[in-house]
Amino acid sequence: MDFKMSFKINFKLQDLNKIMPFGEEPHFNLHWFGLTDGFLWIDAEDKTIYEYSKAAQNYFDNSSRYNDYYISRFLEDFSLTFQYIAEPVPKELYDIVDRFGSILNQWAELHEDNDEDDYTFDNDYYGLWEWYGYRSFDSGHLVGGPDISFFRYEDNIKILWEGAGVLENGEYIWTAPKGMLEISYKEFVTETKRFFEAFFISMDKQVNNALSKDWKKIHLDKERLVKENQERKQIFRHKLSFLDDTPQVTDWQKIFVLYRKMKSDLYNI
C-alpha cells in the first residue's frame, strides 16, 4: 500500500517542444528560467493548492488543471521564507495565525480616520506585520493567486493559504480558495527537500535535452545554461539548510510591544 503524505509539492516540467521563447522574431531567446516552464500543485490533505476550478478552466480557456507558470518563480519565493519558517513562533501568536490578518485589518480600520497619527500608526502596523509577512509569499503572477504562509511552533507547522479570487459569475478561481493544514515540522522539511531533489533531477534532464536540441532561430546560450543550472542548485541547497537550524531572526520583544498595543486599542486590555 502506498503511503499518502498529507503535504506534497507536485510538479511537471513542460515538454521542450511546447515551451514558448521570449522576445519577438527575429530575436527569440530562451534561458534557464524559461526552461522551468511547467505545472505545479500542492496536496494539503484532501485539498489541492494551485488547482483551477472547472469554472476557471473554462473562463480562461485553459487546458491546464494546475498552476502553469515557470516553477523557478515558486522556488525563489518559497525559499526566501526558509530562514523565518525555521524560527519557532511564540505560542500566543501561533494560536491566532489563521485570524491574525483580519485582526490587523480591524486595527487599521480603527485608525483610518485619524490623520494625526498616520505616520506613527503606519510604522506600528508594518512593524507588527513583519513577523507574519516574512513567513508568507504571494502568487501575484497568477490571476487571483493565493498567498501561502508557514508558521512553526516547536515540532509542528501550520500551512495557511488564501486565494479567494472569484470570476465575473461569482465562482471561485481555485478548487481550494482558502485553508489551513497542520503537520509535523519534520514532515514539512522532509517533503520540501524531496521536492528540491526531484525538481533538480528533472532540470538536469531538461538541460541535457536542451543542449542536444537544435533551437534554430531561438538563441540559447548553452554554456551559460549549464553554469546557471549548477548555480541555482547551489543557491537553493544553501537556502534549504536554513530549515535544519533554529535561527533567531525576529525581535519578538518589539513584536509583543506592538501586539499588546493593538489589543489595547481594539479590546481595551
Secondary structure, 3 states (H helix, E strand, C coil): CCCCCCEEEEEEECCHHHCCCECCCCCCEECHHHHCEEEEEEEECCEEECEECHHHHHHCCCCCCEEEEEHHHHHHHHHCCHHHHCCCCCHHHHCCCCCHHHHHHHHHHHHCCCHHHHHHHHHHHHHHHHHHHCCEECCCCCCCCCEEEEEEECCEEEEEEECCCECCCCCECECCCEEEEEEEHHHHHHHHHHHHHHHHHHHHHHHHHHHHCCCCCCEECHHHHHHHHHHHHHHHHHHHHHHHCCCCCCCHHHHHHHHHHHHHHHHCC
